[in-house]
Amino acid sequence: MSGLTRRQHYVPRVYLGRWAPDKTNLLVTDKESGDSKQMSIRDSMVQSWYYENPNDERNNELERAFHEYEGPF
């Protein structure tokens, strides 16, 4: 399974960068508590194996397709 992307962003990093004043960090606010904290784009809106089918072998098919589209940006 080497070479597979485990940490998959459900909001593309290229999009998140547009909301980050320094292109690196976002101000993230918890809707329930109202607490805010600074968080890196790398660690924001990401989940392990988000696009993988849990009943099938992990192959990064969707992650690769998104990368081809988002890569130029």
Wavefront OBJ file of the C-alpha trace (Angstrom):
o trace
v 0.000 0.000 0.000
v 2.977 2.361 -0.217
v 2.496 5.511 -2.225
v -1.156 5.935 -1.283
v -2.456 9.219 0.108
v -4.040 8.552 3.505
v -4.752 12.165 4.541
v -7.374 13.304 2.045
v -8.788 16.851 2.113
v -12.543 17.157 1.654
v -12.014 20.852 0.869
v -9.121 21.255 -1.571
v -5.990 22.910 -0.199
v -5.870 25.187 -3.238
v -9.277 26.567 -2.192
v -8.328 26.862 1.483
v -5.246 28.870 0.535
v -7.491 31.635 -0.809
v -8.932 32.067 2.701
v -5.580 32.107 4.481
v -4.072 35.602 4.845
v -0.543 34.167 4.914
v -1.355 31.278 2.497
v -0.402 28.853 5.290
v -2.829 29.185 8.228
v -6.576 29.614 8.668
v -8.593 30.955 11.570
v -10.957 28.083 12.429
v -13.992 28.642 14.681
v -15.906 25.899 16.484
v -19.608 26.523 15.767
v -20.780 25.103 19.102
v -18.313 26.677 21.522
v -17.418 29.771 19.520
v -13.732 29.176 20.255
v -11.317 30.118 17.468
v -7.810 28.887 16.784
v -5.219 29.150 14.079
v -4.762 25.940 12.090
v -2.491 25.083 9.184
v -4.090 24.373 5.816
v -2.333 21.009 5.856
v -4.253 20.010 9.001
v -7.590 21.625 8.100
v -10.559 19.815 6.600
v -8.722 16.529 6.194
v -9.725 12.968 7.054
v -7.972 9.634 6.711
v -9.067 7.701 3.618
v -12.014 10.091 3.014
v -12.524 9.116 -0.649
v -11.892 5.391 -0.243
v -14.607 2.741 -0.240
v -14.355 0.924 3.124
v -15.581 -2.291 1.473
v -12.969 -2.279 -1.271
v -9.193 -2.182 -1.645
v -7.713 1.294 -1.206
v -6.461 2.606 -4.533
v -6.634 6.450 -4.391
v -8.596 6.529 -7.657
v -10.592 9.653 -6.728
v -7.655 11.316 -4.980
v -5.561 10.934 -8.155
v -8.392 12.318 -10.307
v -8.730 15.374 -8.050
v -4.968 15.869 -8.123
v -4.972 15.958 -11.929
v -7.672 18.634 -11.920
v -6.345 20.697 -8.990
v -2.650 20.336 -9.793
v -2.420 23.297 -12.192
v -3.867 25.632 -9.571
l 1 2 3 4 5 6 7 8 9 10 11 12 13 14 15 16 17 18 19 20 21 22 23 24 25 26 27 28 29 30 31 32 33 34 35 36 37 38 39 40 41 42 43 44 45 46 47 48 49 50 51 52 53 54 55 56 57 58 59 60 61 62 63 64 65 66 67 68 69 70 71 72 73
